[in-house]
Amino acid sequence: MDSFELNKIALAVLVTLLVVIGINNLGEIVFHEEHLEANAYPIEVEMAAADTGAAVEEEKGPTLAALLATASAADGEKVFKKCKACHTAEEGGKNGTGPNLWGIVGRPKGSHEGFGYSDAMHAKGGNWTYEDLDHFLTKPKDFVPGTKMAFAGLKKPEDRAELIMFLHTLSNNPLPLPAVEEVADQAAGDAAEAVDAAAEAAEAEVH
């Protein structure tokens, strides 16, 4: 191979390299990429709150004691109209579909003479406290599963407090109403015990 042929090959290689380099430079000029300091369309991502493991206490309304302190027996008597189809309220009144309710507050559950209570009510045991009446009137079948009482319950705490206040009057010796201060002190004590228990549990896990 003479020198002329070698020069032709070298020239061809050189031209090829120049063409490749030129195409690359031309591409950068035509499709110039500018790096933005921030996204043109910022995407907001809601950060999930870290789970600290602490229980979030739901906001609670007034206690039963506080509601009873302001409840009206007269308004409760109006609420009692929903109960009249099954219950009588006067002293010595006859049993209906449900038992007579005179003296119900403080009376042992399932104990009114002459009424055929369900086995579930007999098994429940204990006396009708204000708190138990409130739970029962909220949803009877939840408080005493198997009760014969078909009443669905009273959703509003105020309605239940007024009805219980009326039932409170159905006695010659009414059971004292719960004191708001005592209930508040008891709740504070329970909260303090819960905090101490949580602290002890956390310390036990560390060790």
PyMOL CGO cylinders between C-alpha atoms (Angstrom):
from pymol import cmd
from pymol.cgo import CYLINDER

trace = [
    CYLINDER, 0.00, 0.00, 0.00, 1.52, 3.32, -1.09, 0.3, 1, 1, 1, 1, 1, 1,
    CYLINDER, 1.52, 3.32, -1.09, 1.57, 6.53, 0.88, 0.3, 1, 1, 1, 1, 1, 1,
    CYLINDER, 1.57, 6.53, 0.88, -1.34, 7.96, -1.08, 0.3, 1, 1, 1, 1, 1, 1,
    CYLINDER, -1.34, 7.96, -1.08, -3.67, 5.21, 0.07, 0.3, 1, 1, 1, 1, 1, 1,
    CYLINDER, -3.67, 5.21, 0.07, -2.51, 5.66, 3.68, 0.3, 1, 1, 1, 1, 1, 1,
    CYLINDER, -2.51, 5.66, 3.68, -3.22, 9.38, 3.47, 0.3, 1, 1, 1, 1, 1, 1,
    CYLINDER, -3.22, 9.38, 3.47, -6.72, 8.69, 2.16, 0.3, 1, 1, 1, 1, 1, 1,
    CYLINDER, -6.72, 8.69, 2.16, -7.44, 6.32, 5.06, 0.3, 1, 1, 1, 1, 1, 1,
    CYLINDER, -7.44, 6.32, 5.06, -6.08, 8.76, 7.62, 0.3, 1, 1, 1, 1, 1, 1,
    CYLINDER, -6.08, 8.76, 7.62, -8.12, 11.58, 6.10, 0.3, 1, 1, 1, 1, 1, 1,
    CYLINDER, -8.12, 11.58, 6.10, -11.27, 9.45, 6.19, 0.3, 1, 1, 1, 1, 1, 1,
    CYLINDER, -11.27, 9.45, 6.19, -10.74, 8.62, 9.86, 0.3, 1, 1, 1, 1, 1, 1,
    CYLINDER, -10.74, 8.62, 9.86, -10.09, 12.28, 10.67, 0.3, 1, 1, 1, 1, 1, 1,
    CYLINDER, -10.09, 12.28, 10.67, -13.22, 13.43, 8.83, 0.3, 1, 1, 1, 1, 1, 1,
    CYLINDER, -13.22, 13.43, 8.83, -15.30, 10.80, 10.63, 0.3, 1, 1, 1, 1, 1, 1,
    CYLINDER, -15.30, 10.80, 10.63, -14.06, 11.99, 14.02, 0.3, 1, 1, 1, 1, 1, 1,
    CYLINDER, -14.06, 11.99, 14.02, -14.77, 15.62, 13.11, 0.3, 1, 1, 1, 1, 1, 1,
    CYLINDER, -14.77, 15.62, 13.11, -18.30, 14.72, 12.00, 0.3, 1, 1, 1, 1, 1, 1,
    CYLINDER, -18.30, 14.72, 12.00, -19.03, 12.82, 15.23, 0.3, 1, 1, 1, 1, 1, 1,
    CYLINDER, -19.03, 12.82, 15.23, -17.67, 15.64, 17.40, 0.3, 1, 1, 1, 1, 1, 1,
    CYLINDER, -17.67, 15.64, 17.40, -19.62, 18.21, 15.39, 0.3, 1, 1, 1, 1, 1, 1,
    CYLINDER, -19.62, 18.21, 15.39, -22.89, 16.28, 15.73, 0.3, 1, 1, 1, 1, 1, 1,
    CYLINDER, -22.89, 16.28, 15.73, -22.45, 16.03, 19.51, 0.3, 1, 1, 1, 1, 1, 1,
    CYLINDER, -22.45, 16.03, 19.51, -21.76, 19.75, 19.82, 0.3, 1, 1, 1, 1, 1, 1,
    CYLINDER, -21.76, 19.75, 19.82, -24.72, 20.57, 17.59, 0.3, 1, 1, 1, 1, 1, 1,
    CYLINDER, -24.72, 20.57, 17.59, -26.99, 18.40, 19.77, 0.3, 1, 1, 1, 1, 1, 1,
    CYLINDER, -26.99, 18.40, 19.77, -25.94, 20.25, 22.90, 0.3, 1, 1, 1, 1, 1, 1,
    CYLINDER, -25.94, 20.25, 22.90, -26.64, 23.60, 21.22, 0.3, 1, 1, 1, 1, 1, 1,
    CYLINDER, -26.64, 23.60, 21.22, -30.06, 22.58, 19.89, 0.3, 1, 1, 1, 1, 1, 1,
    CYLINDER, -30.06, 22.58, 19.89, -31.17, 20.64, 23.00, 0.3, 1, 1, 1, 1, 1, 1,
    CYLINDER, -31.17, 20.64, 23.00, -29.52, 22.73, 25.68, 0.3, 1, 1, 1, 1, 1, 1,
    CYLINDER, -29.52, 22.73, 25.68, -30.47, 21.57, 29.16, 0.3, 1, 1, 1, 1, 1, 1,
    CYLINDER, -30.47, 21.57, 29.16, -30.63, 24.12, 31.92, 0.3, 1, 1, 1, 1, 1, 1,
    CYLINDER, -30.63, 24.12, 31.92, -30.52, 22.79, 35.47, 0.3, 1, 1, 1, 1, 1, 1,
    CYLINDER, -30.52, 22.79, 35.47, -33.26, 24.44, 37.53, 0.3, 1, 1, 1, 1, 1, 1,
    CYLINDER, -33.26, 24.44, 37.53, -32.66, 25.42, 41.12, 0.3, 1, 1, 1, 1, 1, 1,
    CYLINDER, -32.66, 25.42, 41.12, -36.19, 24.28, 41.97, 0.3, 1, 1, 1, 1, 1, 1,
    CYLINDER, -36.19, 24.28, 41.97, -38.92, 22.26, 40.29, 0.3, 1, 1, 1, 1, 1, 1,
    CYLINDER, -38.92, 22.26, 40.29, -40.99, 24.31, 37.88, 0.3, 1, 1, 1, 1, 1, 1,
    CYLINDER, -40.99, 24.31, 37.88, -44.05, 22.65, 39.31, 0.3, 1, 1, 1, 1, 1, 1,
    CYLINDER, -44.05, 22.65, 39.31, -43.34, 22.00, 42.99, 0.3, 1, 1, 1, 1, 1, 1,
    CYLINDER, -43.34, 22.00, 42.99, -45.05, 18.90, 44.35, 0.3, 1, 1, 1, 1, 1, 1,
    CYLINDER, -45.05, 18.90, 44.35, -46.28, 19.24, 47.87, 0.3, 1, 1, 1, 1, 1, 1,
    CYLINDER, -46.28, 19.24, 47.87, -46.10, 16.00, 49.80, 0.3, 1, 1, 1, 1, 1, 1,
    CYLINDER, -46.10, 16.00, 49.80, -47.96, 15.81, 53.08, 0.3, 1, 1, 1, 1, 1, 1,
    CYLINDER, -47.96, 15.81, 53.08, -45.66, 14.37, 55.65, 0.3, 1, 1, 1, 1, 1, 1,
    CYLINDER, -45.66, 14.37, 55.65, -47.30, 11.78, 57.84, 0.3, 1, 1, 1, 1, 1, 1,
    CYLINDER, -47.30, 11.78, 57.84, -47.03, 12.58, 61.50, 0.3, 1, 1, 1, 1, 1, 1,
    CYLINDER, -47.03, 12.58, 61.50, -44.62, 10.29, 63.27, 0.3, 1, 1, 1, 1, 1, 1,
    CYLINDER, -44.62, 10.29, 63.27, -46.29, 7.73, 65.44, 0.3, 1, 1, 1, 1, 1, 1,
    CYLINDER, -46.29, 7.73, 65.44, -45.09, 8.47, 68.93, 0.3, 1, 1, 1, 1, 1, 1,
    CYLINDER, -45.09, 8.47, 68.93, -46.97, 5.50, 70.34, 0.3, 1, 1, 1, 1, 1, 1,
    CYLINDER, -46.97, 5.50, 70.34, -48.94, 7.77, 72.67, 0.3, 1, 1, 1, 1, 1, 1,
    CYLINDER, -48.94, 7.77, 72.67, -52.69, 7.28, 72.59, 0.3, 1, 1, 1, 1, 1, 1,
    CYLINDER, -52.69, 7.28, 72.59, -54.67, 10.32, 71.45, 0.3, 1, 1, 1, 1, 1, 1,
    CYLINDER, -54.67, 10.32, 71.45, -57.42, 10.93, 73.93, 0.3, 1, 1, 1, 1, 1, 1,
    CYLINDER, -57.42, 10.93, 73.93, -60.71, 11.81, 72.34, 0.3, 1, 1, 1, 1, 1, 1,
    CYLINDER, -60.71, 11.81, 72.34, -62.41, 14.92, 73.49, 0.3, 1, 1, 1, 1, 1, 1,
    CYLINDER, -62.41, 14.92, 73.49, -65.07, 14.03, 75.99, 0.3, 1, 1, 1, 1, 1, 1,
    CYLINDER, -65.07, 14.03, 75.99, -68.18, 15.93, 76.94, 0.3, 1, 1, 1, 1, 1, 1,
    CYLINDER, -68.18, 15.93, 76.94, -69.47, 16.72, 80.43, 0.3, 1, 1, 1, 1, 1, 1,
    CYLINDER, -69.47, 16.72, 80.43, -69.54, 13.90, 82.95, 0.3, 1, 1, 1, 1, 1, 1,
    CYLINDER, -69.54, 13.90, 82.95, -72.81, 12.33, 84.03, 0.3, 1, 1, 1, 1, 1, 1,
    CYLINDER, -72.81, 12.33, 84.03, -72.46, 14.04, 87.41, 0.3, 1, 1, 1, 1, 1, 1,
    CYLINDER, -72.46, 14.04, 87.41, -72.14, 17.43, 85.71, 0.3, 1, 1, 1, 1, 1, 1,
    CYLINDER, -72.14, 17.43, 85.71, -75.14, 16.73, 83.48, 0.3, 1, 1, 1, 1, 1, 1,
    CYLINDER, -75.14, 16.73, 83.48, -77.26, 15.60, 86.45, 0.3, 1, 1, 1, 1, 1, 1,
    CYLINDER, -77.26, 15.60, 86.45, -76.31, 18.76, 88.34, 0.3, 1, 1, 1, 1, 1, 1,
    CYLINDER, -76.31, 18.76, 88.34, -78.07, 20.86, 85.70, 0.3, 1, 1, 1, 1, 1, 1,
    CYLINDER, -78.07, 20.86, 85.70, -80.74, 18.38, 84.55, 0.3, 1, 1, 1, 1, 1, 1,
    CYLINDER, -80.74, 18.38, 84.55, -84.43, 19.07, 85.04, 0.3, 1, 1, 1, 1, 1, 1,
    CYLINDER, -84.43, 19.07, 85.04, -86.76, 16.38, 86.38, 0.3, 1, 1, 1, 1, 1, 1,
    CYLINDER, -86.76, 16.38, 86.38, -89.64, 18.14, 84.62, 0.3, 1, 1, 1, 1, 1, 1,
    CYLINDER, -89.64, 18.14, 84.62, -87.85, 17.78, 81.28, 0.3, 1, 1, 1, 1, 1, 1,
    CYLINDER, -87.85, 17.78, 81.28, -87.04, 14.20, 82.22, 0.3, 1, 1, 1, 1, 1, 1,
    CYLINDER, -87.04, 14.20, 82.22, -90.73, 13.49, 82.72, 0.3, 1, 1, 1, 1, 1, 1,
    CYLINDER, -90.73, 13.49, 82.72, -91.28, 14.59, 79.12, 0.3, 1, 1, 1, 1, 1, 1,
    CYLINDER, -91.28, 14.59, 79.12, -88.56, 12.19, 77.97, 0.3, 1, 1, 1, 1, 1, 1,
    CYLINDER, -88.56, 12.19, 77.97, -90.26, 9.48, 80.05, 0.3, 1, 1, 1, 1, 1, 1,
    CYLINDER, -90.26, 9.48, 80.05, -93.24, 9.63, 77.67, 0.3, 1, 1, 1, 1, 1, 1,
    CYLINDER, -93.24, 9.63, 77.67, -91.17, 7.37, 75.40, 0.3, 1, 1, 1, 1, 1, 1,
    CYLINDER, -91.17, 7.37, 75.40, -91.19, 4.77, 78.20, 0.3, 1, 1, 1, 1, 1, 1,
    CYLINDER, -91.19, 4.77, 78.20, -94.85, 4.93, 79.19, 0.3, 1, 1, 1, 1, 1, 1,
    CYLINDER, -94.85, 4.93, 79.19, -95.93, 2.27, 76.70, 0.3, 1, 1, 1, 1, 1, 1,
    CYLINDER, -95.93, 2.27, 76.70, -94.04, -0.33, 78.75, 0.3, 1, 1, 1, 1, 1, 1,
    CYLINDER, -94.04, -0.33, 78.75, -93.46, 1.15, 82.23, 0.3, 1, 1, 1, 1, 1, 1,
    CYLINDER, -93.46, 1.15, 82.23, -95.46, 2.75, 85.02, 0.3, 1, 1, 1, 1, 1, 1,
    CYLINDER, -95.46, 2.75, 85.02, -93.80, 5.22, 87.38, 0.3, 1, 1, 1, 1, 1, 1,
    CYLINDER, -93.80, 5.22, 87.38, -96.17, 5.72, 90.31, 0.3, 1, 1, 1, 1, 1, 1,
    CYLINDER, -96.17, 5.72, 90.31, -95.61, 4.04, 93.67, 0.3, 1, 1, 1, 1, 1, 1,
    CYLINDER, -95.61, 4.04, 93.67, -97.35, 0.66, 93.73, 0.3, 1, 1, 1, 1, 1, 1,
    CYLINDER, -97.35, 0.66, 93.73, -97.99, 0.83, 89.99, 0.3, 1, 1, 1, 1, 1, 1,
    CYLINDER, -97.99, 0.83, 89.99, -98.58, -2.33, 88.01, 0.3, 1, 1, 1, 1, 1, 1,
    CYLINDER, -98.58, -2.33, 88.01, -95.98, -3.96, 85.84, 0.3, 1, 1, 1, 1, 1, 1,
    CYLINDER, -95.98, -3.96, 85.84, -96.48, -3.66, 82.12, 0.3, 1, 1, 1, 1, 1, 1,
    CYLINDER, -96.48, -3.66, 82.12, -94.34, -5.00, 79.33, 0.3, 1, 1, 1, 1, 1, 1,
    CYLINDER, -94.34, -5.00, 79.33, -91.56, -3.69, 81.57, 0.3, 1, 1, 1, 1, 1, 1,
    CYLINDER, -91.56, -3.69, 81.57, -91.38, -3.46, 85.37, 0.3, 1, 1, 1, 1, 1, 1,
    CYLINDER, -91.38, -3.46, 85.37, -92.75, -0.60, 87.44, 0.3, 1, 1, 1, 1, 1, 1,
    CYLINDER, -92.75, -0.60, 87.44, -89.94, 1.95, 87.88, 0.3, 1, 1, 1, 1, 1, 1,
    CYLINDER, -89.94, 1.95, 87.88, -90.79, 3.44, 91.26, 0.3, 1, 1, 1, 1, 1, 1,
    CYLINDER, -90.79, 3.44, 91.26, -87.61, 3.26, 93.34, 0.3, 1, 1, 1, 1, 1, 1,
    CYLINDER, -87.61, 3.26, 93.34, -85.53, 2.05, 90.39, 0.3, 1, 1, 1, 1, 1, 1,
    CYLINDER, -85.53, 2.05, 90.39, -82.46, 4.13, 91.34, 0.3, 1, 1, 1, 1, 1, 1,
    CYLINDER, -82.46, 4.13, 91.34, -80.44, 2.06, 93.80, 0.3, 1, 1, 1, 1, 1, 1,
    CYLINDER, -80.44, 2.06, 93.80, -82.65, -1.02, 93.44, 0.3, 1, 1, 1, 1, 1, 1,
    CYLINDER, -82.65, -1.02, 93.44, -81.03, -4.39, 92.73, 0.3, 1, 1, 1, 1, 1, 1,
    CYLINDER, -81.03, -4.39, 92.73, -81.24, -5.30, 89.05, 0.3, 1, 1, 1, 1, 1, 1,
    CYLINDER, -81.24, -5.30, 89.05, -83.97, -7.75, 88.12, 0.3, 1, 1, 1, 1, 1, 1,
    CYLINDER, -83.97, -7.75, 88.12, -85.60, -7.59, 91.55, 0.3, 1, 1, 1, 1, 1, 1,
    CYLINDER, -85.60, -7.59, 91.55, -89.01, -5.94, 91.16, 0.3, 1, 1, 1, 1, 1, 1,
    CYLINDER, -89.01, -5.94, 91.16, -91.63, -8.30, 92.50, 0.3, 1, 1, 1, 1, 1, 1,
    CYLINDER, -91.63, -8.30, 92.50, -93.96, -9.91, 90.00, 0.3, 1, 1, 1, 1, 1, 1,
    CYLINDER, -93.96, -9.91, 90.00, -92.01, -9.15, 86.86, 0.3, 1, 1, 1, 1, 1, 1,
    CYLINDER, -92.01, -9.15, 86.86, -90.47, -11.87, 84.72, 0.3, 1, 1, 1, 1, 1, 1,
    CYLINDER, -90.47, -11.87, 84.72, -86.97, -10.64, 83.97, 0.3, 1, 1, 1, 1, 1, 1,
    CYLINDER, -86.97, -10.64, 83.97, -84.65, -12.20, 81.43, 0.3, 1, 1, 1, 1, 1, 1,
    CYLINDER, -84.65, -12.20, 81.43, -81.89, -14.52, 82.60, 0.3, 1, 1, 1, 1, 1, 1,
    CYLINDER, -81.89, -14.52, 82.60, -79.41, -11.92, 81.31, 0.3, 1, 1, 1, 1, 1, 1,
    CYLINDER, -79.41, -11.92, 81.31, -80.81, -9.24, 83.63, 0.3, 1, 1, 1, 1, 1, 1,
    CYLINDER, -80.81, -9.24, 83.63, -80.71, -11.59, 86.62, 0.3, 1, 1, 1, 1, 1, 1,
    CYLINDER, -80.71, -11.59, 86.62, -77.12, -12.50, 85.77, 0.3, 1, 1, 1, 1, 1, 1,
    CYLINDER, -77.12, -12.50, 85.77, -76.05, -8.86, 85.47, 0.3, 1, 1, 1, 1, 1, 1,
    CYLINDER, -76.05, -8.86, 85.47, -76.29, -8.37, 89.21, 0.3, 1, 1, 1, 1, 1, 1,
    CYLINDER, -76.29, -8.37, 89.21, -75.59, -5.28, 91.29, 0.3, 1, 1, 1, 1, 1, 1,
    CYLINDER, -75.59, -5.28, 91.29, -77.78, -2.26, 91.96, 0.3, 1, 1, 1, 1, 1, 1,
    CYLINDER, -77.78, -2.26, 91.96, -79.03, 0.31, 89.49, 0.3, 1, 1, 1, 1, 1, 1,
    CYLINDER, -79.03, 0.31, 89.49, -76.50, 3.10, 90.01, 0.3, 1, 1, 1, 1, 1, 1,
    CYLINDER, -76.50, 3.10, 90.01, -76.72, 6.37, 88.11, 0.3, 1, 1, 1, 1, 1, 1,
    CYLINDER, -76.72, 6.37, 88.11, -73.83, 5.26, 85.92, 0.3, 1, 1, 1, 1, 1, 1,
    CYLINDER, -73.83, 5.26, 85.92, -75.40, 1.88, 85.14, 0.3, 1, 1, 1, 1, 1, 1,
    CYLINDER, -75.40, 1.88, 85.14, -78.69, 3.52, 84.26, 0.3, 1, 1, 1, 1, 1, 1,
    CYLINDER, -78.69, 3.52, 84.26, -76.86, 5.89, 81.92, 0.3, 1, 1, 1, 1, 1, 1,
    CYLINDER, -76.86, 5.89, 81.92, -75.08, 2.98, 80.20, 0.3, 1, 1, 1, 1, 1, 1,
    CYLINDER, -75.08, 2.98, 80.20, -78.29, 0.96, 79.97, 0.3, 1, 1, 1, 1, 1, 1,
    CYLINDER, -78.29, 0.96, 79.97, -80.31, 3.84, 78.55, 0.3, 1, 1, 1, 1, 1, 1,
    CYLINDER, -80.31, 3.84, 78.55, -77.62, 4.51, 75.95, 0.3, 1, 1, 1, 1, 1, 1,
    CYLINDER, -77.62, 4.51, 75.95, -78.18, 1.10, 74.36, 0.3, 1, 1, 1, 1, 1, 1,
    CYLINDER, -78.18, 1.10, 74.36, -79.88, -1.53, 76.52, 0.3, 1, 1, 1, 1, 1, 1,
    CYLINDER, -79.88, -1.53, 76.52, -78.82, -4.54, 74.45, 0.3, 1, 1, 1, 1, 1, 1,
    CYLINDER, -78.82, -4.54, 74.45, -75.16, -3.52, 74.67, 0.3, 1, 1, 1, 1, 1, 1,
    CYLINDER, -75.16, -3.52, 74.67, -75.23, -3.13, 78.46, 0.3, 1, 1, 1, 1, 1, 1,
    CYLINDER, -75.23, -3.13, 78.46, -77.28, -6.29, 79.06, 0.3, 1, 1, 1, 1, 1, 1,
    CYLINDER, -77.28, -6.29, 79.06, -76.98, -8.61, 76.05, 0.3, 1, 1, 1, 1, 1, 1,
    CYLINDER, -76.98, -8.61, 76.05, -80.08, -10.76, 76.01, 0.3, 1, 1, 1, 1, 1, 1,
    CYLINDER, -80.08, -10.76, 76.01, -82.36, -8.27, 77.77, 0.3, 1, 1, 1, 1, 1, 1,
    CYLINDER, -82.36, -8.27, 77.77, -86.04, -8.38, 76.89, 0.3, 1, 1, 1, 1, 1, 1,
    CYLINDER, -86.04, -8.38, 76.89, -86.13, -4.59, 76.61, 0.3, 1, 1, 1, 1, 1, 1,
    CYLINDER, -86.13, -4.59, 76.61, -86.66, -3.69, 72.96, 0.3, 1, 1, 1, 1, 1, 1,
    CYLINDER, -86.66, -3.69, 72.96, -86.00, 0.05, 73.39, 0.3, 1, 1, 1, 1, 1, 1,
    CYLINDER, -86.00, 0.05, 73.39, -83.16, 1.19, 71.10, 0.3, 1, 1, 1, 1, 1, 1,
    CYLINDER, -83.16, 1.19, 71.10, -81.80, 3.75, 73.58, 0.3, 1, 1, 1, 1, 1, 1,
    CYLINDER, -81.80, 3.75, 73.58, -81.26, 7.48, 73.94, 0.3, 1, 1, 1, 1, 1, 1,
    CYLINDER, -81.26, 7.48, 73.94, -78.32, 8.87, 71.98, 0.3, 1, 1, 1, 1, 1, 1,
    CYLINDER, -78.32, 8.87, 71.98, -78.14, 12.32, 73.59, 0.3, 1, 1, 1, 1, 1, 1,
    CYLINDER, -78.14, 12.32, 73.59, -76.41, 12.40, 77.00, 0.3, 1, 1, 1, 1, 1, 1,
    CYLINDER, -76.41, 12.40, 77.00, -78.61, 15.34, 78.00, 0.3, 1, 1, 1, 1, 1, 1,
    CYLINDER, -78.61, 15.34, 78.00, -81.79, 13.34, 77.37, 0.3, 1, 1, 1, 1, 1, 1,
    CYLINDER, -81.79, 13.34, 77.37, -80.46, 10.46, 79.44, 0.3, 1, 1, 1, 1, 1, 1,
    CYLINDER, -80.46, 10.46, 79.44, -79.46, 12.78, 82.29, 0.3, 1, 1, 1, 1, 1, 1,
    CYLINDER, -79.46, 12.78, 82.29, -82.92, 14.38, 82.35, 0.3, 1, 1, 1, 1, 1, 1,
    CYLINDER, -82.92, 14.38, 82.35, -84.65, 11.00, 82.34, 0.3, 1, 1, 1, 1, 1, 1,
    CYLINDER, -84.65, 11.00, 82.34, -82.39, 9.73, 85.12, 0.3, 1, 1, 1, 1, 1, 1,
    CYLINDER, -82.39, 9.73, 85.12, -83.11, 12.89, 87.11, 0.3, 1, 1, 1, 1, 1, 1,
    CYLINDER, -83.11, 12.89, 87.11, -86.82, 12.13, 86.78, 0.3, 1, 1, 1, 1, 1, 1,
    CYLINDER, -86.82, 12.13, 86.78, -86.25, 8.52, 87.87, 0.3, 1, 1, 1, 1, 1, 1,
    CYLINDER, -86.25, 8.52, 87.87, -84.28, 9.92, 90.81, 0.3, 1, 1, 1, 1, 1, 1,
    CYLINDER, -84.28, 9.92, 90.81, -87.48, 11.57, 92.06, 0.3, 1, 1, 1, 1, 1, 1,
    CYLINDER, -87.48, 11.57, 92.06, -89.40, 8.28, 92.02, 0.3, 1, 1, 1, 1, 1, 1,
    CYLINDER, -89.40, 8.28, 92.02, -88.53, 7.44, 95.60, 0.3, 1, 1, 1, 1, 1, 1,
    CYLINDER, -88.53, 7.44, 95.60, -89.42, 8.37, 99.16, 0.3, 1, 1, 1, 1, 1, 1,
    CYLINDER, -89.42, 8.37, 99.16, -85.71, 8.29, 99.95, 0.3, 1, 1, 1, 1, 1, 1,
    CYLINDER, -85.71, 8.29, 99.95, -83.82, 9.26, 96.76, 0.3, 1, 1, 1, 1, 1, 1,
    CYLINDER, -83.82, 9.26, 96.76, -80.28, 8.06, 96.32, 0.3, 1, 1, 1, 1, 1, 1,
    CYLINDER, -80.28, 8.06, 96.32, -77.85, 11.01, 96.62, 0.3, 1, 1, 1, 1, 1, 1,
    CYLINDER, -77.85, 11.01, 96.62, -76.68, 12.39, 93.30, 0.3, 1, 1, 1, 1, 1, 1,
    CYLINDER, -76.68, 12.39, 93.30, -72.99, 11.96, 92.47, 0.3, 1, 1, 1, 1, 1, 1,
    CYLINDER, -72.99, 11.96, 92.47, -70.94, 15.03, 93.37, 0.3, 1, 1, 1, 1, 1, 1,
    CYLINDER, -70.94, 15.03, 93.37, -69.21, 16.70, 90.45, 0.3, 1, 1, 1, 1, 1, 1,
    CYLINDER, -69.21, 16.70, 90.45, -66.06, 17.38, 92.52, 0.3, 1, 1, 1, 1, 1, 1,
    CYLINDER, -66.06, 17.38, 92.52, -65.75, 13.76, 93.60, 0.3, 1, 1, 1, 1, 1, 1,
    CYLINDER, -65.75, 13.76, 93.60, -66.08, 12.53, 90.05, 0.3, 1, 1, 1, 1, 1, 1,
    CYLINDER, -66.08, 12.53, 90.05, -63.47, 15.04, 88.85, 0.3, 1, 1, 1, 1, 1, 1,
    CYLINDER, -63.47, 15.04, 88.85, -61.05, 14.00, 91.60, 0.3, 1, 1, 1, 1, 1, 1,
    CYLINDER, -61.05, 14.00, 91.60, -61.56, 10.34, 90.77, 0.3, 1, 1, 1, 1, 1, 1,
    CYLINDER, -61.56, 10.34, 90.77, -60.95, 11.01, 87.06, 0.3, 1, 1, 1, 1, 1, 1,
    CYLINDER, -60.95, 11.01, 87.06, -57.75, 12.92, 87.87, 0.3, 1, 1, 1, 1, 1, 1,
    CYLINDER, -57.75, 12.92, 87.87, -56.58, 10.04, 90.05, 0.3, 1, 1, 1, 1, 1, 1,
    CYLINDER, -56.58, 10.04, 90.05, -57.31, 7.49, 87.33, 0.3, 1, 1, 1, 1, 1, 1,
    CYLINDER, -57.31, 7.49, 87.33, -55.39, 9.61, 84.81, 0.3, 1, 1, 1, 1, 1, 1,
    CYLINDER, -55.39, 9.61, 84.81, -52.40, 9.87, 87.13, 0.3, 1, 1, 1, 1, 1, 1,
    CYLINDER, -52.40, 9.87, 87.13, -52.41, 6.10, 87.65, 0.3, 1, 1, 1, 1, 1, 1,
    CYLINDER, -52.41, 6.10, 87.65, -52.53, 5.57, 83.89, 0.3, 1, 1, 1, 1, 1, 1,
    CYLINDER, -52.53, 5.57, 83.89, -49.53, 7.88, 83.38, 0.3, 1, 1, 1, 1, 1, 1,
    CYLINDER, -49.53, 7.88, 83.38, -47.54, 6.08, 86.09, 0.3, 1, 1, 1, 1, 1, 1,
    CYLINDER, -47.54, 6.08, 86.09, -48.39, 2.70, 84.57, 0.3, 1, 1, 1, 1, 1, 1,
    CYLINDER, -48.39, 2.70, 84.57, -47.28, 3.88, 81.12, 0.3, 1, 1, 1, 1, 1, 1,
    CYLINDER, -47.28, 3.88, 81.12, -44.01, 5.23, 82.54, 0.3, 1, 1, 1, 1, 1, 1,
    CYLINDER, -44.01, 5.23, 82.54, -43.30, 1.92, 84.32, 0.3, 1, 1, 1, 1, 1, 1,
    CYLINDER, -43.30, 1.92, 84.32, -44.04, -0.03, 81.15, 0.3, 1, 1, 1, 1, 1, 1,
    CYLINDER, -44.04, -0.03, 81.15, -41.71, 2.20, 79.12, 0.3, 1, 1, 1, 1, 1, 1,
    CYLINDER, -41.71, 2.20, 79.12, -38.94, 1.81, 81.70, 0.3, 1, 1, 1, 1, 1, 1,
    CYLINDER, -38.94, 1.81, 81.70, -39.37, -1.96, 81.69, 0.3, 1, 1, 1, 1, 1, 1,
    CYLINDER, -39.37, -1.96, 81.69, -38.97, -2.04, 77.89, 0.3, 1, 1, 1, 1, 1, 1,
    CYLINDER, -38.97, -2.04, 77.89, -35.75, 0.00, 78.10, 0.3, 1, 1, 1, 1, 1, 1,
    CYLINDER, -35.75, 0.00, 78.10, -34.22, -2.44, 80.58, 0.3, 1, 1, 1, 1, 1, 1,
]
cmd.load_cgo(trace, "trace")
